[in-house]
Amino acid sequence: MRHMPHSKKPAESSDLVRFCPLGGFEEIGRNCVFFEHKNEIVMVDVGIQFPEEETPGIDYIIPNTSYLEPKKKNIKGIILTHGHYDHIHAIPYLIEKLGNPIIYTAALTKALVEKRMEEFPNLPKLKFHVVKNGDKVTISDHFQAEFFDIGHTIPDGVGFILTTPVGRMVHFGDFRIDRDKHGNALHTEAFEQLGKLDIHTAFIDSTSADVEGKAISEETVEKNLEDMFKNSEGRVVVATFASLLTRIAAIFKIADKIGKKVAINGRSMKNNVQIAKALGYIKNPKGLEISVEEINKHPDNKVIILTTGGQGELQILNPSIVVEQGIVIYPASPVQYQYINPAFPNSLLVPAAYIVKIGQTSALTAGAATVYAEIWAA
Ligand SMILES: [Zn+2]
């Protein structure tokens, strides 16, 4: 037997806490991880992955939970960090296989999951435990979680400290650090607090975390959008993911400020706006929203159309929406660029004066539209 004088005696396997990602590591989407100790498992996020070039004909990809299914009675809880689809949308497909454990999450995320579940009436009712900043919950004999707020492109994102038999783990979910216009980081209190704790392992990951540079402030992004909206002589179409509710709230705010109306197109966009309004994350004055059918009653330069279709699939737009003098803005993350047929702008139903494709990282979480936008004259 090989003698290793300086190595510590390996821990008994019964003392171990296992951490295992089932998706979402070094890839965008399908976020799902779990912690396991003895006969207790805590899962974090159950998301989908959008299809890629190599997966034609696939609607989306879900995490492979075959290790967990025979152990479903051990799954003591699922923590959902926030309501983006790549963190919650595989719930309907997997929740029964996972034994329908309690879901710990914040109010908006719960509402978004429940809305989605309406499409699956045969599934058992989900069990939620709603959490907010500062809440501590005992999930099982060996796992306790304490939640803290994190900033992201959707409200109600949470990170958590998981107390385990080997130490405290911190998981941040997705997050971004916003900055003021001088570039100073805002809301770093949670990081300072965590720095004072004896943390065993910090799990820190976020979309584009490996891209060098700083995110440009939300204030700057909003200013860029405001300028674009103001300068458009025709209708403006903004296509985005229906779950980017922080950005959607900003679009309403800007429209109100510059005296334009907003028409919402697309079922998921309508649903999500309704949920965010019910929870107070979007507060629209009366008359700001109009229906798509009403857009012809308003001058073109007074109308913004907010639509799903963030991957460029603007064919879903109602053909009556013509934007001859206006602009079409849609975000596309680097992952999604590859779907976009270079000939796509010509096949649009919208003969816009300009089509602006904005890298998701640059426009939605970070930079100015001008940095990465590609503008085609249509
Ligand atoms: Zn996210």
Boltz pocket constraint, residues with backbone or C-beta under 6 A from the ligand:
constraints:
  - pocket:
      binder: B
      contacts: [[A, 82], [A, 84], [A, 87], [A, 152], [A, 174]]
      max_distance: 6.0
